[in-house]
Amino acid sequence: MNTVNDDRSRSSRRLATRYFEMWNTGDASAAEEILSPDWVDHAHPEVAGPQGVREAVERIRGARPDLRFRIDAVLGEGDLVAVVGNAGRGQDADGTPLVWLIRVEDGLLAEMWTYHGTGG
C-alpha cells in the first residue's frame, strides 16, 4: 500500500467535496484554499479563478437559495477525480443527474468538466 498516493487521493476527493460544500452553504471563503489561481469550469468559463467562484456562489445562491448539489460518490486517484451526483432544489437535490470530472494540480482544484446524465 502506498500511503503517499492514498493520502493524495483522499486529499483530492476532500477538495472536490469542499468545492460543492461551498455551493451548498453559500460560504465560499475556502475558495482560495482549494482552487488554483487558474481555476476554470469548462461548463462556465466566465467563472474563472477563486474570486470568480466566490462571486458566482454569492450571486447564484442569492438568486436560488434552495439550489443544492447532492454528492452520491467521489471517485478517483491523485490528479483526477470524478464526482457523481445531482443538482436540484431542496434538501434532496433530486434534479439533473451529473458527473463532474475535476483535475487537481499541485494540491488545488485546477479545472472541471460537467457531464449531464440522461436520467433514464
C-alpha positions in Angstrom: 0.0 0.0 0.0 1.4 3.4 -1.0 0.5 5.8 1.8 1.6 8.9 -0.1 -0.7 8.1 -3.1 -3.6 7.1 -0.7 -3.2 10.4 1.2 -3.1 12.3 -2.1 -6.2 10.6 -3.4 -8.1 11.2 -0.2 -7.0 14.8 -0.3 -8.1 15.3 -3.9 -11.5 13.8 -3.0 -11.8 16.0 0.0 -11.0 19.1 -2.1 -13.8 18.2 -4.5 -16.2 17.7 -1.7 -15.3 21.1 -0.2 -16.0 22.7 -3.5 -19.6 21.5 -3.5 -20.0 22.4 0.2 -19.2 26.0 -0.7 -22.1 26.0 -3.2 -24.5 24.2 -0.7 -23.7 26.5 2.2 -23.2 29.7 0.3 -19.9 30.2 2.2 -17.2 30.5 -0.4 -14.4 31.6 2.0 -12.5 28.4 1.2 -12.1 29.2 -2.5 -8.5 30.4 -2.2 -7.6 27.3 -0.2 -9.0 24.8 -2.6 -8.9 26.4 -6.1 -5.9 27.1 -8.3 -5.5 30.8 -9.3 -6.0 29.5 -12.8 -9.2 27.6 -12.0 -11.6 27.1 -14.9 -15.0 25.4 -15.0 -15.4 24.4 -18.7 -19.2 24.5 -18.3 -19.0 28.1 -17.1 -15.7 29.6 -18.5 -16.9 33.0 -17.4 -16.3 31.9 -13.8 -12.5 31.9 -13.5 -10.2 31.7 -10.5 -11.2 31.7 -6.8 -12.5 35.2 -6.9 -14.8 34.4 -9.8 -16.2 31.4 -7.9 -16.7 33.4 -4.8 -18.7 36.0 -6.8 -20.7 33.3 -8.6 -21.6 31.5 -5.3 -22.8 34.7 -3.9 -24.8 35.7 -7.0 -26.3 32.3 -7.7 -27.1 31.5 -4.1 -28.8 34.9 -3.8 -31.0 34.1 -6.8 -31.6 30.4 -6.0 -31.1 29.9 -2.2 -32.6 26.4 -2.5 -30.0 25.2 -5.0 -28.3 22.1 -3.8 -25.7 19.7 -5.1 -26.0 16.1 -3.8 -22.9 14.0 -4.0 -23.5 10.3 -4.4 -19.9 9.3 -4.9 -16.4 10.7 -5.3 -14.1 8.5 -7.3 -10.6 8.8 -8.5 -6.9 8.7 -7.7 -4.4 11.5 -7.4 -4.8 14.2 -10.0 -8.2 13.2 -11.5 -11.4 12.9 -9.5 -15.0 12.2 -10.7 -17.9 13.4 -8.6 -21.3 11.7 -9.3 -24.4 13.4 -8.1 -27.3 15.7 -8.8 -28.1 19.4 -8.9 -31.5 20.4 -7.9 -33.7 22.3 -5.5 -34.4 21.5 -1.9 -32.7 19.2 0.6 -32.6 16.1 -1.5 -31.4 17.8 -4.7 -33.3 15.3 -6.8 -32.6 17.1 -10.0 -30.4 16.7 -13.0 -28.0 13.7 -12.7 -24.5 15.0 -13.3 -20.9 13.8 -13.3 -18.1 16.3 -12.7 -14.6 15.5 -13.8 -12.1 17.5 -11.8 -8.4 17.8 -12.4 -6.1 18.5 -9.4 -2.8 20.2 -9.8 -0.3 21.0 -7.0 -2.9 20.2 -4.3 -5.5 22.5 -5.7 -8.6 22.1 -8.0 -7.4 23.2 -11.4 -10.3 22.6 -13.8 -13.7 20.9 -14.1 -15.9 19.4 -16.8 -19.6 18.7 -16.3 -21.4 15.8 -18.0 -25.2 15.6 -17.9 -26.8 12.3 -17.3 -29.8 11.1 -19.3 -31.9 10.4 -16.2 -33.0 7.1 -17.7 
